[in-house]
Amino acid sequence: MVVQCSADEYRPGWPEPDWLEVHREQKRGKHVTLQLLHLEYTAIHPDGWSYAQFCAHYHLRA
C-alpha cells in the first residue's frame, strides 16, 4: 500500500519498516506488540523512527 505522508511525517533517508512483515508478526500472537516490533526495528536501524512515528505510520497502513 502506498501512503502519502506530509513533509512533517516523511523523513528522506530514514529506513522504513517492512510493513507486510510487521503486520504478519503482530498477528502471530497477543504478546507481539508494536513496542516489541519497534524495538526490533531500532535494533536494526538505531537512527530510525521514534516509537511515536512508528505507531503513526503503522496506523496509516493498518
Contacts in CASP RR format, 6 or more apart in sequence:
PFRMAT RR
TARGET T0000
AUTHOR 0000-0000-0000
METHOD contacts of the structure
MODEL  1
MVVQCSADEYRPGWPEPDWLEVHREQKRGKHVTLQLLHLEYTAIHPDGWS
YAQFCAHYHLRA
1 19 0 8 1.000
1 61 0 8 1.000
3 57 0 8 1.000
3 60 0 8 1.000
3 61 0 8 1.000
5 57 0 8 1.000
5 60 0 8 1.000
9 53 0 8 1.000
9 56 0 8 1.000
9 57 0 8 1.000
11 49 0 8 1.000
14 45 0 8 1.000
14 47 0 8 1.000
14 48 0 8 1.000
14 49 0 8 1.000
15 44 0 8 1.000
15 45 0 8 1.000
15 48 0 8 1.000
16 57 0 8 1.000
17 37 0 8 1.000
17 41 0 8 1.000
17 49 0 8 1.000
17 54 0 8 1.000
17 57 0 8 1.000
19 57 0 8 1.000
19 58 0 8 1.000
19 61 0 8 1.000
22 37 0 8 1.000
22 58 0 8 1.000
23 61 0 8 1.000
23 62 0 8 1.000
25 32 0 8 1.000
25 37 0 8 1.000
26 32 0 8 1.000
26 33 0 8 1.000
26 34 0 8 1.000
26 37 0 8 1.000
34 51 0 8 1.000
34 54 0 8 1.000
34 55 0 8 1.000
34 58 0 8 1.000
35 51 0 8 1.000
37 54 0 8 1.000
38 49 0 8 1.000
38 51 0 8 1.000
38 54 0 8 1.000
38 55 0 8 1.000
41 48 0 8 1.000
41 49 0 8 1.000
41 54 0 8 1.000
42 48 0 8 1.000
49 57 0 8 1.000
END
